[in-house]
C-alpha cells in the first residue's frame, strides 16, 4: 500500500510527500497519520482509512453490490 500511495496523490500532495525526510516513515499507518495531519480538517480514525484502502470488489461481486458495501 505504501508503494502505491504516491501514485494516488495530486500535484501539491505529491510535492509534500516527496519532501518528507528519507526514512522518516516507518509504517503505512504513520504515513496515513502524517498525511491526514497535513490535509484533514478534522481528526480521522486512521484504521478506518486503512479499511477503505483495503476494500476490494469480490471476483463474482457485481459493481452495484460493491458500491453499496463501500
SVG drawing of the C-alpha trace seen along z (x, -y; Angstrom):
<svg xmlns="http://www.w3.org/2000/svg" viewBox="-26 -22 43 37">
<polyline fill="none" stroke="black" stroke-width="0.4" points="0.0,0.0 2.8,-2.4 4.4,-1.9 1.1,-2.6 0.2,-5.6 2.3,-8.3 0.6,-7.4 -2.8,-8.4 -1.7,-11.9 -2.3,-15.2 0.5,-17.6 0.6,-19.5 0.1,-16.4 2.8,-14.6 5.2,-17.5 4.5,-17.3 5.2,-13.5 8.4,-14.0 9.7,-16.4 9.4,-14.1 12.8,-13.3 14.2,-10.0 13.3,-7.0 11.1,-9.3 8.1,-7.0 8.3,-3.6 4.9,-2.2 1.9,-2.8 -0.2,-3.8 2.3,-6.5 2.2,-7.7 -1.6,-7.9 -1.4,-9.8 1.1,-12.3 -0.9,-12.8 -4.2,-13.3 -2.5,-15.7 -1.4,-17.7 -4.7,-17.7 -7.6,-16.7 -9.9,-19.3 -10.9,-17.1 -9.3,-14.1 -10.0,-10.8 -9.5,-7.3 -6.6,-6.0 -7.9,-2.4 -11.0,-3.5 -8.8,-4.9 -6.8,-1.8 -10.0,0.3 -11.2,-1.7 -7.9,-1.3 -8.1,2.5 -11.7,2.7 -11.8,4.7 -14.5,5.9 -15.1,9.7 -14.4,11.7 -18.0,12.6 -19.4,9.4 -21.4,7.1 -20.4,3.4 -23.7,2.2 -23.2,4.6 -19.6,3.5 -20.6,-0.2 -23.4,0.5 -21.0,2.2 -18.5,-0.6"/>
</svg>
